[in-house]
């Protein structure tokens, strides 16, 4: 019986896809992820001997390791086909270490799409394990272990048992805390917008124009008194067209997805968490439907561009196909590891025809539309700007009306349903045909009071965007970062926006005070750059770790001596403790989130679940309070506080009207 070639991958899904392509001459075995890692019970890094890691076999991978060893004994050739990034390279290296096979006898193959042609090409040109990528992954793992396992015990002693810190996660928490502080300090400023409803004399069509200038200077209306004076004069003014400007406005398509932009768009349009997006993307990649999903690149392979252009021409026609292919520049500082954007492996494949999960279908559709649209012609509008002069008794006013009408939809023929609604300014509005010196009739003047708004809280999409802009973490780490800081109860998501908990604020403030360098945004970004340089062979990993660790260790010893214990603040509910009758009930944050406790703890150990109320809105069925709850899968929903006597519940925040209805999340934990 002829020996088979052994191909080693990470997941059963990837194994199944490759087996279908390769046939009986190959055996494909999955490692089921990492098979070696640092121990959980101790530091596992020898700081006195070049930070040598102590790797142990992952406890629940015994069966997978057994299959690997058995397959290796019977194989004629062994190929390591783990993912084409640092994690995949490290897994491949660990496999070689466990099998005790020299690197020269292992064929390392990589492919950015799981298609028959890509796999055959990779098998024909195997390489060696890239130790630079392995070193970069190892450096990150050691660095994170040193910070986490050294700082966490300090937090136990100085704040509360069970706390933990992370090199990148703690900086992400700081971003959210800093934003909340900006909001708290923000003082709204009043301003007024003044609109005039006008029409051309003798015509029925009306349009709106906004006050832009007063006596040639930008209009600045700060209070009602000023607004009333202007309105009073505008009501008596004469109106005429001062200038009409018409031009074509072009909007080019957006680039195909990177990991970051995919997660941002998925959060905005599908309401997916980063973790949910990456889980669906991983499955799509392993099933051969999309290219590798961890990438900073916006480049498309030449054969992919050709296929997209053929599809566009055949499906939408010549006018939707640019004369030349579109190429996009990489905005990210580091386009590492994967060298192509995320795209469908076959543009002819439609999501609804695939036997895949609903999440995968929805994400695939986004990826498909983005890739196709990226190679199409620009959308074109006819834009009009009309300046209107109003002659008052004391002042000369200039009002401006802007409108645009789509002339050609271009790439939006594909992408329109994948875009968020545009701002009021971008909405299409057709203005009447006017020319200079046309006289206008005033219908109405409307003043609108406005207030400047504080900076918004981060959503999942905007947090990922700022992490990328500041160089904190890398695309593959965004989802774990966000998941971790929520799991540690340092931040919570309310109506899709992140707020720091009192615990998160306390921990963040402590770390900023005593470890300002570690919590510094630029320093964190510099560490990421150093890791990239290790991956590119420009630095060695041990000196990079040593440069960080030696001053960190000294700082840690000093803080341990001088820092005083910090108490986590609590929120008072205004109610008395029903158990001891002496204390007040307060809201605390524990391992599993907020809970109610007696202020006299530990003398009184009374606790109760915490269910936040929605202020100002009552149950549409019985008019009791509405509370926010979570399903077993941690998905937030709204429920009547009288449940189960009243069974009203909804995924969406109720409007407050009595006819509001909703599905029951208790019966549907989707």
C-alpha positions as CSV (number, residue, x, y, z in Angstrom):
1,X,0.0,0.0,0.0
2,X,1.5,3.3,-1.1
3,X,2.1,5.9,1.5
4,X,0.1,9.1,1.6
5,X,1.4,12.6,2.0
6,X,0.3,14.2,5.3
7,X,-1.0,17.7,5.3
8,X,-1.4,19.4,8.8
9,X,-3.9,22.2,9.2
10,X,-5.6,23.8,12.3
11,X,-9.3,23.0,11.9
12,X,-11.6,20.2,10.9
13,X,-13.4,22.5,8.5
14,X,-10.2,23.3,6.7
15,X,-9.3,19.6,6.7
16,X,-12.6,18.7,5.1
17,X,-12.2,21.3,2.4
18,X,-8.7,20.3,1.5
19,X,-9.6,16.6,1.5
20,X,-12.3,17.3,-1.1
21,X,-9.8,19.0,-3.3
22,X,-6.9,16.6,-3.0
23,X,-8.3,13.1,-3.0
24,X,-7.0,9.8,-1.8
25,X,-3.3,10.5,-2.1
26,X,-3.3,12.8,0.8
27,X,-4.3,12.6,4.5
28,X,-5.3,15.9,6.1
29,X,-5.1,16.1,9.9
30,X,-6.2,19.1,12.1
31,X,-4.3,20.3,15.2
32,X,-7.5,21.9,16.5
33,X,-5.6,25.1,17.1
34,X,-2.5,25.6,19.3
35,X,-1.1,22.3,20.6
36,X,1.6,23.8,22.9
37,X,1.4,26.9,25.1
38,X,2.7,28.5,28.2
39,X,1.5,27.0,31.5
40,X,-1.6,28.6,33.1
41,X,-0.5,28.0,36.7
42,X,2.8,30.0,36.6
43,X,4.8,32.6,34.7
44,X,6.4,30.0,32.4
45,X,9.1,32.4,31.2
46,X,12.7,32.2,32.4
47,X,13.5,35.9,32.8
48,X,17.1,35.0,33.9
49,X,17.9,33.0,30.8
50,X,16.9,35.1,27.7
51,X,13.2,34.8,28.6
52,X,13.1,31.2,27.5
53,X,9.4,30.1,27.3
54,X,8.3,26.9,29.0
55,X,6.0,25.2,26.6
56,X,3.5,22.5,27.6
57,X,1.2,20.3,25.6
58,X,-2.3,21.8,25.7
59,X,-4.3,19.4,28.0
60,X,-7.3,18.8,25.7
61,X,-5.2,18.2,22.6
62,X,-3.9,14.7,23.4
63,X,-6.2,13.0,20.8
64,X,-5.1,15.5,18.1
65,X,-1.4,15.0,18.9
66,X,-1.9,11.2,18.8
67,X,-3.4,11.5,15.3
68,X,-0.6,13.8,14.2
69,X,2.1,11.4,15.4
70,X,0.4,8.4,13.9
71,X,-0.1,10.1,10.5
72,X,3.5,11.3,10.5
73,X,4.8,7.7,10.9
74,X,2.9,6.5,7.9
75,X,3.5,9.6,5.7
76,X,5.8,9.8,2.6
77,X,5.9,13.6,2.9
78,X,4.7,16.0,5.5
79,X,3.3,19.5,4.7
80,X,2.5,22.1,7.3
81,X,-0.5,24.1,5.9
82,X,-1.4,26.2,8.9
83,X,-2.7,29.8,8.4
84,X,-0.4,32.3,6.6
85,X,0.3,34.5,9.6
86,X,2.4,34.6,12.8
87,X,0.0,32.4,14.7
88,X,-0.1,29.8,11.9
89,X,3.7,29.9,11.6
90,X,4.0,29.3,15.3
91,X,1.6,26.4,15.2
92,X,3.6,24.9,12.4
93,X,6.8,25.2,14.3
94,X,5.3,23.7,17.5
95,X,4.1,20.7,15.4
96,X,7.6,20.2,14.1
97,X,8.9,20.3,17.7
98,X,6.4,17.8,18.9
99,X,6.9,15.4,16.0
100,X,10.7,15.8,16.4
101,X,11.2,16.1,12.7
102,X,14.0,18.4,11.4
103,X,12.7,21.6,9.7
104,X,14.3,20.6,6.4
105,X,12.1,17.5,6.2
106,X,8.9,19.5,6.7
107,X,7.3,21.3,3.7
108,X,5.8,24.6,4.8
109,X,3.0,25.6,2.4
110,X,0.8,28.8,2.5
111,X,-2.1,29.9,0.5
112,X,-4.3,32.9,0.8
113,X,-7.4,31.1,-0.6
114,X,-8.4,27.5,-0.2
115,X,-9.0,26.6,-3.8
116,X,-7.8,23.6,-5.8
117,X,-5.4,25.7,-7.9
118,X,-3.9,27.6,-5.0
119,X,-3.3,24.4,-3.0
120,X,-1.8,22.5,-6.0
121,X,0.5,25.5,-6.6
122,X,1.6,25.6,-2.9
123,X,2.3,21.8,-2.8
124,X,4.5,22.2,-5.9
125,X,6.6,24.9,-4.2
126,X,6.9,24.1,-0.4
127,X,9.2,26.2,1.7
128,X,10.6,26.2,5.2
129,X,9.1,27.5,8.4
130,X,9.7,31.3,8.7
131,X,11.4,31.6,12.0
132,X,11.2,35.4,11.9
133,X,7.4,35.1,12.1
134,X,7.7,32.4,14.8
135,X,10.0,34.7,16.8
136,X,7.5,37.6,16.5
137,X,4.6,35.5,17.7
138,X,6.8,34.1,20.5
139,X,7.8,37.7,21.5
140,X,4.2,38.8,21.7
141,X,3.2,35.8,23.8
142,X,6.1,36.3,26.2
143,X,5.6,40.1,26.4
144,X,1.9,39.7,27.2
145,X,2.6,36.9,29.7
146,X,5.2,39.1,31.5
147,X,2.8,42.1,31.7
148,X,-0.3,40.0,32.6
149,X,1.3,37.7,35.2
150,X,3.4,40.5,36.8
151,X,0.7,43.2,37.0
152,X,-2.3,41.1,37.9
153,X,-1.0,40.0,41.4
154,X,-0.2,43.7,42.1
155,X,-3.9,44.6,41.3
156,X,-4.9,41.8,43.6
157,X,-3.0,43.4,46.5
158,X,-3.7,47.0,45.8
159,X,-7.4,46.9,44.5
160,X,-9.2,43.6,44.7
161,X,-8.6,39.8,44.2
162,X,-9.3,38.3,40.9
163,X,-8.4,41.3,38.8
164,X,-6.1,41.1,35.7
165,X,-4.2,43.4,33.4
166,X,-3.1,43.1,29.8
167,X,-0.5,45.0,27.8
168,X,-3.0,46.0,25.0
169,X,-6.3,45.4,26.7
170,X,-5.6,47.8,29.5
171,X,-4.8,50.5,26.9
172,X,-8.1,49.9,25.2
173,X,-9.9,50.3,28.5
174,X,-8.0,53.6,28.9
175,X,-9.4,54.8,25.6
176,X,-12.9,54.2,26.8
177,X,-12.2,55.8,30.2
178,X,-10.6,58.8,28.6
179,X,-13.6,59.3,26.3
180,X,-16.0,59.1,29.2
181,X,-14.0,61.8,31.0
182,X,-14.2,64.0,27.9
183,X,-17.9,63.6,28.0
184,X,-18.2,64.4,31.7
185,X,-16.1,67.6,31.2
186,X,-18.0,68.7,28.1
187,X,-20.0,71.9,28.4
188,X,-22.6,72.3,25.7
189,X,-22.7,75.5,23.8
190,X,-25.8,77.0,22.3
191,X,-26.1,77.9,18.7
192,X,-28.9,78.5,16.2
193,X,-29.5,77.6,12.6
194,X,-31.8,79.7,10.6
195,X,-33.6,78.3,7.5
196,X,-35.7,80.1,5.0
197,X,-38.4,78.3,2.8
198,X,-38.4,80.0,-0.6
199,X,-39.8,79.7,-4.1
200,X,-39.3,81.4,-7.4
201,X,-42.0,84.0,-8.1
202,X,-44.7,82.3,-10.2
203,X,-43.6,78.8,-9.4
204,X,-45.0,76.2,-7.0
205,X,-41.8,74.3,-6.1
206,X,-40.3,75.4,-2.8
207,X,-36.8,74.8,-1.4
208,X,-34.9,75.4,1.8
209,X,-31.8,77.7,2.2
210,X,-29.7,78.1,5.3
211,X,-28.3,81.4,6.6
212,X,-24.5,81.3,5.8
213,X,-23.2,84.9,6.1
214,X,-24.1,88.2,7.6
215,X,-22.5,91.3,6.0
216,X,-20.0,89.0,4.3
217,X,-18.9,87.2,7.4
218,X,-19.7,83.7,8.6
219,X,-23.0,83.7,10.4
220,X,-22.6,83.0,14.1
221,X,-25.9,83.0,16.0
222,X,-25.3,82.2,19.7
223,X,-28.6,82.8,21.4
224,X,-32.3,83.3,21.0
225,X,-32.1,87.1,21.2
226,X,-29.7,87.2,18.2
227,X,-31.9,84.6,16.4
228,X,-35.1,86.6,16.9
229,X,-33.4,89.8,15.6
230,X,-32.3,88.0,12.4
231,X,-35.6,86.3,11.9
232,X,-37.5,89.5,12.3
233,X,-35.3,91.2,9.7
234,X,-35.4,88.3,7.3
235,X,-39.2,88.3,7.4
236,X,-39.2,91.8,5.9
237,X,-36.2,91.3,3.5
238,X,-36.3,91.0,-0.3
239,X,-34.7,87.9,-1.8
240,X,-32.8,87.3,-5.0
241,X,-30.4,84.8,-6.5
242,X,-26.9,86.0,-6.2
243,X,-25.1,83.0,-7.8
244,X,-25.8,79.6,-9.2
245,X,-23.0,77.0,-9.3
246,X,-23.5,73.7,-11.0
247,X,-20.9,70.8,-11.3
248,X,-20.6,67.1,-11.6
249,X,-19.6,65.3,-8.3
250,X,-17.9,62.0,-8.6
251,X,-17.7,59.4,-5.8
252,X,-15.2,56.6,-6.3
253,X,-15.7,53.1,-4.9
254,X,-14.2,52.1,-1.6
255,X,-11.3,49.6,-1.4
256,X,-12.0,45.9,-0.8
257,X,-12.0,44.8,2.9
258,X,-9.1,44.6,5.2
259,X,-9.7,42.8,8.6
260,X,-10.3,46.1,10.3
261,X,-12.7,47.6,7.7
262,X,-14.6,44.3,7.6
263,X,-15.1,44.3,11.3
264,X,-16.1,47.9,11.3
265,X,-18.7,47.5,8.5
266,X,-20.0,44.3,10.0
267,X,-20.5,46.0,13.3
268,X,-22.3,48.9,11.7
269,X,-24.6,47.1,9.3
270,X,-25.0,43.6,10.7
271,X,-24.6,44.5,14.4
272,X,-22.0,41.7,14.7
273,X,-19.4,41.8,17.4
274,X,-15.8,41.5,16.3
275,X,-15.7,38.0,17.6
276,X,-18.8,37.0,15.7
277,X,-17.4,38.6,12.5
278,X,-14.1,36.8,12.8
279,X,-15.8,33.5,13.6
280,X,-17.9,33.7,10.5
281,X,-14.9,34.9,8.4
282,X,-12.8,32.0,9.6
283,X,-15.4,29.5,8.6
284,X,-15.9,31.2,5.1
285,X,-12.1,31.0,4.6
286,X,-11.9,27.4,5.7
287,X,-14.8,26.4,3.4
288,X,-12.9,28.0,0.5
289,X,-15.3,30.9,-0.1
290,X,-13.1,33.9,0.7
291,X,-9.4,34.7,0.8
292,X,-7.5,34.8,4.1
293,X,-9.3,37.1,6.5
294,X,-6.5,38.5,8.6
295,X,-4.9,41.1,6.4
296,X,-4.0,44.8,6.3
297,X,-3.7,44.9,2.6
298,X,-6.2,46.4,0.0
299,X,-4.4,44.8,-2.9
300,X,-6.2,42.3,-5.2
301,X,-4.4,39.5,-7.1
302,X,-4.3,40.2,-10.9
303,X,-6.3,37.1,-11.7
304,X,-9.0,38.2,-9.2
305,X,-9.2,41.7,-10.8
306,X,-9.5,40.0,-14.2
307,X,-12.4,37.8,-13.0
308,X,-14.1,40.8,-11.3
309,X,-13.9,42.9,-14.5
310,X,-15.3,40.0,-16.6
311,X,-18.2,39.6,-14.2
312,X,-19.0,43.3,-14.0
313,X,-19.0,43.6,-17.8
314,X,-21.2,40.6,-18.3
315,X,-23.6,41.4,-15.5
316,X,-23.9,45.2,-15.4
317,X,-22.6,46.3,-18.8
318,X,-19.7,48.3,-20.3
319,X,-20.7,51.6,-18.6
320,X,-20.1,50.1,-15.2
321,X,-16.5,48.9,-16.0
322,X,-13.7,51.4,-15.8
323,X,-11.3,51.7,-18.7
324,X,-8.5,50.4,-16.5
325,X,-8.4,48.3,-13.3
326,X,-8.6,50.1,-10.0
327,X,-5.6,49.9,-7.6
328,X,-5.7,51.1,-4.0
329,X,-3.0,52.3,-1.7
330,X,-2.5,50.8,1.7
331,X,-3.2,53.3,4.5
332,X,-2.1,51.1,7.4
333,X,1.5,51.6,8.6
334,X,2.1,47.9,8.3
335,X,0.6,45.7,5.7
336,X,2.0,42.5,7.1
337,X,1.7,38.7,6.7
338,X,-1.2,38.5,4.2
339,X,-0.7,40.3,0.9
340,X,-4.2,40.5,-0.5
341,X,-7.5,42.1,0.6
342,X,-10.4,39.9,1.6
343,X,-12.5,38.9,-1.4
344,X,-14.6,36.0,-2.6
345,X,-12.5,33.2,-4.2
346,X,-15.0,33.0,-7.0
347,X,-17.1,36.0,-7.9
348,X,-19.7,33.8,-9.6
349,X,-20.5,32.2,-6.2
350,X,-23.6,33.7,-4.6
351,X,-24.2,33.5,-0.8
352,X,-27.8,32.4,-0.9
353,X,-26.8,29.3,-3.0
354,X,-24.4,28.0,-0.4
355,X,-25.2,25.6,2.4
356,X,-23.7,27.9,5.0
357,X,-24.9,29.4,8.3
358,X,-26.9,32.7,8.2
359,X,-24.1,34.7,9.8
360,X,-21.7,33.4,7.1
361,X,-24.2,34.3,4.3
362,X,-24.6,37.8,5.6
363,X,-20.9,38.4,6.0
364,X,-20.1,36.8,2.6
365,X,-22.6,39.1,0.9
366,X,-20.8,42.1,2.4
367,X,-17.4,40.9,1.3
368,X,-18.7,40.0,-2.2
369,X,-20.3,43.4,-2.7
370,X,-17.3,45.3,-1.4
371,X,-14.9,43.4,-3.8
372,X,-17.1,43.8,-6.9
373,X,-17.9,47.4,-6.2
374,X,-14.2,48.2,-5.8
375,X,-13.6,47.5,-9.5
376,X,-16.5,49.5,-10.9
377,X,-17.0,53.0,-12.2
378,X,-17.6,56.1,-10.0
379,X,-21.1,57.2,-9.1
380,X,-22.0,60.7,-10.5
381,X,-24.3,63.4,-9.2
382,X,-25.3,66.7,-10.7
383,X,-24.7,69.1,-7.8
384,X,-26.2,72.6,-7.5
385,X,-25.3,75.4,-5.0
386,X,-27.4,78.5,-5.0
387,X,-26.4,81.6,-3.1
388,X,-29.3,83.9,-2.2
389,X,-29.0,87.5,-1.0
390,X,-31.5,88.9,1.4
391,X,-31.5,92.7,1.8
392,X,-32.6,93.7,5.3
393,X,-32.9,97.2,6.8
394,X,-29.6,96.9,8.7
395,X,-27.8,93.9,7.3
396,X,-27.2,92.0,4.1
397,X,-27.7,88.2,4.5
398,X,-26.4,85.4,2.3
399,X,-28.4,82.1,2.4
400,X,-27.3,78.9,0.7
401,X,-29.2,76.1,-0.8
402,X,-27.4,72.9,-1.9
403,X,-28.8,69.9,-3.7
404,X,-27.8,67.0,-5.8
405,X,-29.4,64.5,-8.1
406,X,-27.9,61.2,-9.1
407,X,-26.9,61.1,-12.7
408,X,-25.3,57.6,-12.8
409,X,-25.2,55.1,-9.9
410,X,-21.9,53.4,-10.9
411,X,-20.6,51.2,-8.1
412,X,-23.6,52.0,-5.9
413,X,-25.7,49.7,-8.1
414,X,-24.0,46.9,-6.1
415,X,-23.1,48.6,-2.9
416,X,-26.1,50.8,-2.1
417,X,-27.7,48.4,0.3
418,X,-24.4,47.9,2.1
419,X,-24.1,51.6,3.0
420,X,-25.3,53.4,6.1
421,X,-27.9,56.1,5.6
422,X,-26.1,59.3,4.7
423,X,-26.1,62.5,6.7
424,X,-28.8,65.1,6.0
425,X,-26.3,67.1,4.0
426,X,-25.6,64.2,1.7
427,X,-29.2,63.3,1.0
428,X,-30.4,63.9,-2.5
429,X,-32.4,67.1,-3.0
430,X,-33.5,68.5,-6.3
431,X,-33.5,72.3,-6.5
432,X,-35.7,74.3,-8.9
433,X,-34.1,75.7,-12.0
434,X,-32.9,79.1,-11.0
435,X,-30.5,81.7,-12.5
436,X,-28.7,84.8,-11.3
437,X,-30.9,87.7,-10.4
438,X,-34.1,85.7,-10.2
439,X,-36.5,87.1,-7.6
440,X,-37.7,84.8,-4.9
441,X,-40.7,84.8,-2.6
442,X,-40.3,84.0,1.1
443,X,-42.7,81.4,2.5
444,X,-41.4,81.0,6.0
445,X,-38.3,81.6,8.2
446,X,-37.6,78.9,10.8
447,X,-35.0,79.3,13.6
448,X,-33.7,76.0,15.1
449,X,-32.0,76.0,18.5
450,X,-29.0,73.6,18.6
451,X,-26.3,72.6,21.2
452,X,-22.9,71.3,20.5
453,X,-22.6,67.6,21.4
454,X,-20.0,65.8,23.5
455,X,-17.7,63.3,21.7
456,X,-19.7,60.1,21.3
457,X,-19.0,56.9,23.2
458,X,-17.2,54.3,21.2
459,X,-19.1,51.7,19.3
460,X,-17.4,48.4,18.4
461,X,-16.8,49.9,14.9
462,X,-15.3,53.2,16.1
463,X,-13.2,51.5,18.8
464,X,-11.7,49.2,16.2
465,X,-11.0,52.3,14.0
466,X,-9.2,54.2,16.7
467,X,-7.2,51.2,17.8
468,X,-6.0,50.9,14.2
469,X,-5.4,54.6,13.8
470,X,-3.2,54.7,17.0
471,X,-1.4,51.4,16.1
472,X,-2.7,49.6,19.2
473,X,-2.9,45.9,18.5
474,X,-3.2,44.4,15.1
475,X,-6.2,43.2,13.0
476,X,-6.2,39.7,14.4
477,X,-6.2,41.1,18.0
478,X,-9.1,43.6,17.9
479,X,-11.9,41.0,18.5
480,X,-10.1,39.3,21.4
481,X,-9.3,42.7,23.0
482,X,-12.9,43.8,22.9
483,X,-14.1,40.5,24.2
484,X,-11.6,40.4,27.0
485,X,-12.3,43.9,28.4
486,X,-16.0,43.1,28.5
487,X,-15.4,39.7,30.1
488,X,-13.3,41.3,32.8
489,X,-16.2,43.7,33.6
490,X,-14.0,46.7,32.9
491,X,-16.4,48.1,30.3
492,X,-20.0,47.4,29.4
493,X,-22.0,47.9,26.3
494,X,-25.2,49.9,26.6
495,X,-27.3,50.3,23.5
496,X,-24.3,49.4,21.4
497,X,-21.9,51.8,23.0
498,X,-19.0,51.2,25.4
499,X,-19.0,52.7,28.9
500,X,-16.3,52.0,31.6
501,X,-17.5,50.4,34.8
502,X,-16.4,51.9,38.1
503,X,-14.1,48.9,38.4
504,X,-12.6,49.6,34.9
505,X,-12.1,53.2,35.7
506,X,-10.4,52.4,39.0
507,X,-8.0,49.9,37.5
508,X,-7.3,52.1,34.5
509,X,-6.5,55.1,36.8
510,X,-4.3,53.0,39.0
511,X,-2.3,51.8,36.0
512,X,-2.0,55.2,34.4
513,X,-0.8,56.7,37.7
514,X,1.9,54.1,38.4
515,X,2.7,52.7,35.0
516,X,2.3,55.6,32.6
517,X,4.7,54.2,30.1
518,X,2.8,50.9,29.7
519,X,-0.5,52.8,29.4
520,X,0.9,55.3,26.9
521,X,-0.7,55.0,23.5
522,X,2.5,55.8,21.5
523,X,4.6,53.4,23.6
524,X,2.0,50.6,23.0
525,X,2.2,51.4,19.2
526,X,6.0,51.3,19.3
527,X,5.9,47.8,20.8
528,X,3.7,46.7,17.9
529,X,6.2,48.2,15.5
530,X,9.0,46.3,17.3
531,X,7.1,43.1,16.9
532,X,6.7,43.8,13.2
533,X,10.4,44.5,12.9
534,X,11.1,41.1,14.5
535,X,8.7,39.5,11.9
536,X,10.7,41.3,9.1
537,X,14.0,40.2,10.4
538,X,15.2,43.7,11.4
539,X,15.3,43.0,15.2
540,X,16.0,40.0,17.4
541,X,13.2,39.2,19.9
542,X,15.2,38.7,23.1
543,X,16.8,42.2,23.1
544,X,13.4,43.7,22.4
545,X,11.9,41.9,25.4
546,X,14.9,42.7,27.6
547,X,14.7,46.4,26.8
548,X,11.1,46.4,28.0
549,X,11.3,44.1,30.9
550,X,14.3,45.5,32.9
551,X,12.8,48.9,33.6
552,X,9.3,47.4,34.0
553,X,10.6,45.0,36.7
554,X,12.2,47.9,38.6
555,X,9.0,50.0,38.3
556,X,6.9,47.0,39.5
557,X,9.1,46.6,42.7
558,X,8.8,50.3,43.5
559,X,5.0,50.5,43.0
560,X,4.6,47.4,45.2
561,X,6.3,49.2,48.0
562,X,4.8,52.6,47.8
563,X,1.3,52.3,46.3
564,X,-1.6,52.4,48.7
565,X,-4.6,50.2,48.5
566,X,-7.5,51.6,46.3
567,X,-11.1,51.1,47.0
568,X,-13.5,50.5,44.1
569,X,-16.4,53.0,44.3
570,X,-20.0,51.8,44.6
571,X,-23.2,53.3,43.4
572,X,-26.0,53.8,46.0
573,X,-29.5,52.6,45.1
574,X,-31.2,54.6,47.8
575,X,-32.7,51.4,49.3
576,X,-32.1,49.9,52.8
577,X,-30.6,46.4,53.1
578,X,-33.5,44.0,53.7
579,X,-31.3,41.6,55.6
580,X,-29.4,43.6,58.3
581,X,-31.7,46.7,58.2
582,X,-28.7,48.9,58.9
583,X,-26.8,49.2,55.7
584,X,-27.7,50.7,52.3
585,X,-27.9,48.7,49.1
586,X,-25.1,49.5,46.6
587,X,-24.2,48.4,43.2
588,X,-20.8,46.6,42.9
589,X,-19.0,45.0,40.0
590,X,-17.8,41.4,40.3
591,X,-16.5,38.7,38.0
592,X,-19.8,38.2,36.4
593,X,-20.9,41.8,36.2
594,X,-22.9,44.2,38.4
595,X,-24.8,43.0,41.4
596,X,-26.5,44.4,44.5
597,X,-24.8,44.2,47.8
598,X,-25.1,45.6,51.3
599,X,-22.8,48.6,52.0
600,X,-21.8,46.9,55.3
601,X,-20.1,44.0,53.5
602,X,-18.3,41.9,54.8
603,X,-20.3,42.3,58.1
604,X,-23.5,41.7,56.1
605,X,-23.2,39.4,53.1
606,X,-26.6,40.2,51.4
607,X,-26.4,40.1,47.6
608,X,-29.0,40.2,44.8
609,X,-28.9,40.3,41.0
610,X,-28.7,43.8,39.4
611,X,-31.2,44.6,36.6
612,X,-30.8,48.1,35.3
613,X,-34.0,50.0,34.6
614,X,-34.7,52.0,31.4
615,X,-35.6,55.5,32.6
616,X,-38.6,57.2,31.3
617,X,-40.2,54.2,29.5
618,X,-42.9,51.9,30.8
619,X,-44.0,48.4,29.7
620,X,-46.4,48.8,26.7
621,X,-48.5,45.9,28.2
622,X,-48.8,46.8,31.9
623,X,-47.0,50.1,32.4
624,X,-44.5,48.6,34.9
625,X,-40.8,49.4,34.7
626,X,-38.7,48.1,31.7
627,X,-35.4,46.4,32.7
628,X,-32.4,45.4,30.7
629,X,-31.5,41.7,30.9
630,X,-29.2,39.3,29.1
631,X,-29.7,35.9,27.6
632,X,-27.5,32.8,28.4
633,X,-25.4,33.9,25.4
634,X,-24.9,37.3,26.9
635,X,-27.1,39.0,24.3
636,X,-28.9,42.1,25.7
637,X,-32.7,42.4,25.6
638,X,-35.5,44.4,27.3
639,X,-38.1,42.9,29.5
640,X,-41.0,43.9,31.8
641,X,-39.9,44.0,35.5
642,X,-43.0,42.0,36.4
643,X,-42.0,38.9,34.5
644,X,-43.3,36.2,34.5
645,X,-46.6,37.9,35.4
646,X,-46.1,40.1,32.4
647,X,-44.3,38.3,29.5
648,X,-43.5,41.4,27.4
649,X,-39.9,41.4,26.1
650,X,-38.1,42.7,23.0
651,X,-34.6,42.8,21.4
652,X,-35.1,46.5,20.6
653,X,-35.4,49.4,23.1
654,X,-39.2,50.2,23.4
655,X,-40.4,53.6,22.1
656,X,-42.7,54.1,25.1
657,X,-45.9,53.9,23.0
658,X,-48.6,51.5,24.3
659,X,-48.8,49.6,21.0
660,X,-45.1,48.6,21.0
661,X,-44.6,45.0,20.4
662,X,-41.6,42.6,20.5
663,X,-40.4,39.0,20.1
664,X,-39.8,37.2,23.3
665,X,-36.0,36.7,23.7
666,X,-36.6,34.2,26.5
667,X,-38.0,31.9,23.8
668,X,-35.5,32.9,21.1
669,X,-31.8,33.2,22.2
670,X,-30.6,33.6,18.6
